[in-house]
Amino acid sequence: MGKKRGLNVLFAASEALPFAKTGGLGDVAGGLPRALAEAGCSVAVLLPLYGCIDKNKLQKTGTTITVMISGRPYIGTLYKKEIFPGVTHWFLHQPELYFSRPNIYGDQNGDYPDNDARFIFFNRALAEFPTAAGFHPAVVHVNDWHLGLVPLYLKLLPEGHPLRGVPTVFSIHNLAYQGAFPRESYPLTGLPEKYFSAEGVESWGKIGFMKTGILFADAVTAVSPTYAKEILGKELGFGLEKTLNQRKKSLSGILNGIDADDWNPATDKHLPAAYSAKKMAGKAKCRDALLKKYGLQDVPGRAVIGIVSRMVEQKGFDLITAAEKDLMKLNIALVVLGTGQPKYEDGLRALAKKYPGRVGLTIGYDEALAHLIEAGSDMFLMPSHFEPCGLNQMFSLRYGTVPVVRATGGLADTVVNWQPEKKKGNGFLFKSATSQALLAVVKKAVKTFANKKEWDRIVQNGMAEDHSWRKSADKYLALYHTLV
């Protein structure tokens, strides 16, 4: 793609790698701006300056943004850093009330009770950013509920404002989290009273950040084509399906990508041995290292199944728990990394104790270990009830680790069921969200694993695919151009 297609893009999110991350949004906000820059765009990424980000490593600009909230001025200071050509990260520092805490959204007591005020400030500050930073975008791309008020704010700007008439793209990363706040906080928004209505920001009696973004953005995207369809229905619409159907013509699904430099088995510094689709010997060494780390027995024909996940119901841990007795009757070893609900953590601890030499467990998160599990496993299990996009299945494909997943959201868009007669497919899918369906698909995968020739073909099919951000960036850029 030539530079001629490049645009100035203001990209705003509540988190982004390598500065702050709690989930997939951080991966997207880290990877997509870089791919857009490679496609010729000039990208400004606006983030809050949290306490977990070392401001001493950033450049203080001395530029401020003032936001009037309830008649009182709140002043934010801009810092910046360029870590990739064409992308400048800007950080809004507001220590007085909002963004000096070490965590992003909350602490051990749950979400911060003033998250409404924190993100209202951030949304309102965005409108003043172009003047303060001297960056004038052709399009504004905002992400998830945290920036959901921005499309409405920009629609209400006065004539002559630099963002007046600039189109907005609003991306939904997970509709289950909607940013719904008490009616009492509405005066903080500074919005006219008439907008607190069913046709405006009101969502089930509360201020709906996510709903506002969907309703007022010029284009709405979801993080996979299948998820864009699923959220139009009641089951995964989470009460916003009516609003989404209202905007159906402006809604599209664009699949997330992965960082192909960070997740590359040929250059991965976290691995004991490098490998590629043409030279696979290193994968066996990674498998040996993983088994050794957990003291797992290497039995002939045994399939190593990896899981790196939040241990919550959404991720299908209820299905795993219900099927665990029958799963352990199969010739498998299980390696699990993650944290989550105590009942699932405790259940897995009990399973590891019951099956020493067959179940490896780490409660917590460890980036290097996540890479080793991806490389050292034979299969990767993701039995999610819903999965807007999912990245681990794409990491797995790149690492020659066969995904075994439920056919939902981005999992359905990236994993193709193995068809031995056609020698097509890159993994194994099941549809019904039941423990029986999960058990059946794992049995099928384990049986196929015993046929080395078939298994090698599935592995090669997956490793031949390209799930880098480049393809996604091309689609976003095409969308921007339709708006501009």
Number of C-alpha atoms within 10 A of each C-alpha: 10 8 11 9 12 19 21 19 24 24 22 27 23 25 26 23 16 13 15 21 17 14 13 19 23 18 21 24 24 22 23 23 26 25 23 25 22 20 21 19 21 21 25 26 22 26 25 26 30 25 16 14 18 10 16 8 10 16 14 16 13 8 12 19 22 16 21 15 16 10 9 9 11 15 18 24 18 25 25 22 16 13 11 12 11 19 22 19 21 24 23 23 24 22 15 10 11 20 22 17 16 13 18 21 17 14 11 7 7 8 12 15 12 15 17 21 18 18 23 24 22 28 23 22 22 23 21 17 22 17 13 17 17 8 16 17 20 19 21 25 24 29 25 24 28 25 26 30 29 29 27 20 19 24 17 12 14 11 9 8 14 18 25 15 17 18 20 27 25 29 28 27 23 21 20 16 14 22 20 19 20 11 14 9 14 21 12 15 21 14 15 10 10 9 14 18 14 12 13 16 27 20 23 12 14 18 26 24 26 28 27 26 29 29 23 23 26 19 25 26 24 26 26 26 20 23 31 25 19 18 23 22 16 12 11 19 20 15 19 23 19 15 18 22 16 14 18 16 10 16 22 20 22 23 27 28 25 24 20 16 11 13 19 18 27 17 14 18 14 16 24 16 19 20 22 18 18 8 10 15 13 19 26 16 18 23 22 17 19 24 24 13 11 16 14 20 15 17 11 8 14 17 21 25 25 28 22 22 20 21 23 18 17 14 18 24 26 21 20 22 16 15 17 16 11 13 20 15 8 15 16 20 25 25 23 21 20 18 17 15 12 11 14 19 20 12 14 23 16 11 20 18 14 11 14 14 17 24 25 24 18 17 16 11 14 13 8 12 17 20 23 22 28 31 35 27 28 27 30 27 25 26 31 23 21 24 24 29 29 23 21 20 25 27 26 27 28 29 28 29 30 33 31 26 26 28 26 24 27 26 29 21 15 23 23 19 19 21 14 13 6 7 12 15 17 28 27 23 25 20 15 14 18 18 20 13 18 26 20 13 18 22 17 12 21 22 15 16 20 14 11 11 10 15 22 13 17 27 24 20 22 26 23 13 13 15 21 20 21 22 15 20 24 15 14 17 19 12 16 20 14 9 15 12
